[in-house]
């Protein structure tokens, strides 16, 4: 696991996001290291793991504001994986509003809905694009099972 820590911002939405950790899930170690550096440069605290399975102990033990995930399984399995990430985060905080943001080389807008993603980034992306998707406010409520 790779990690970084940064001081908090004074902007209210950014401050609430910066007070929690951004989790990166990517099977490529070089991408994980690059994402940690990029998030650090934007002022975020972050952790990075290789698999969704490795993310579970993190999601259940500390506040995570957002998950940047390289890819989810195709079809219903992808939706189930996103749902599982949210449920694991809710074990730590029942009121958790976890953002799940997909990162991929190509992703259709339909995929965002199919995977229940809050946002997506198409690689390669800029620091400004990353900041924009992280700072986008989530809808007030999400249907919970």
N, C-alpha and C positions, 0 to 999 in steps of 0.2 A: 504494500500500500504506500502511496506517495501522498504527502500532505503539505499544506502551507497555511500560515495564519497571517492576518492583516488587521490593522486598526479599523474601527468602525467609522462610517460616514456620518454627516450631519443631516442629509436629506432624509425625510421621514420614510418613504417607501424603500429607498436604497438602504437606509439604516436598518430597517427591520429585516431586509434580505441579508445585509452584511453581518448581522448579529448571529446568523446561522451559517451553516456550512453548505457549500455546493459540492455534490458528489458526482464524479466523472466515472462512467463505466465504459471502458474501451479495451479491446483485447490487444491493442498495439501499444507496447510500453513507450515508444517514442511519442505517440499521440498523447498518452496520459501525461507524460512529463511536459510536453508543449502546452497542454491545456492547463496544468497547474501553474506554469509560468504566466500564461495569458490571464488566467483568473487573478493571480497575485497582482499583475500589473494593473488590473481594473479595481483592485482593493478588496477582493473576495478571499475568504478563507475557503480552502478546498481540500478534498480527499480524492484519491483515484484508485480504482480497483479494476481488475480485468474482466470480471463476470458479474452477472446479476446475483448469482449465489453468494459471492463475496460481499455484496452490498447489504445483505440481510442483517448481519450483526451490527452494522453501522446504523442502518435505518431504525433498528429497534433500541438503540442505546443513546442516541443524541439527536438534537434538532437538526434536520436537514431541510433547507429551503427549496432546493431544486436538484434534480438529477439530470445530468447531460449523458444520454445513453447513445452509444455508437449505432446499435441496431437492435431491434427486437425480433423475435421469431415472426415469420409470415403468418397472416390470417388471424384466426381466433386465438392462436397461441400468443400472438403479439399483444392483443387486447388483454388477455389473461395475465401476461407478464406485467403490463402497465398497472393493472388492477392489483396485482400482488405487491408491487413496489409501494403503491399507495397504502395498502392494508398493513404492510410492515411498518411504514412510517407512523401510522395511526396507533400502533402498539406502544410507541414511545409517547406520542401525543395524540389523544383521540380527536383533537380539534385541528390536527395537521392539515394543511392545504398544500401538499407537495406538488411542485411544478415538475412535469416530466417533459423534457425537451429532447427530441431526436436529432442526432447528428449523423449525416450520411452523405455519400457521394451523389445520390439522387433520391429524391422523395417527391412523390406526387402529393398535391394538397389532399387528395382522398385518403392517403396513407395517414395523415395527421389525425383525421377523424377515426379511421379504422383502428388505430393503435391507442386512441384516447390520449393523445399528446396535447400538451398546452402550447407547444411551439415546436418549430423545427429549424435546423440550420443545415444548409447544403455546403459540404466541404468543397473547396476551402472557403472559410468565412473570415471576416475581419473582426478585430476587437470591438469595433462599433456595432457590428451586427450581433455579436455575442452579448454585449451590454444591453442592446435594445430588447432582445428576446428575454433576458433575465429580468429586466426592469418592467416589462409589460405586466400590468396588473391582471390577476386572475379574476374570472367572474366571481361574484359574491358567494354563490353556492354551487355545489356539484352534487349530483345525485349520489347518495351513498347506499350501499346494499342493505 
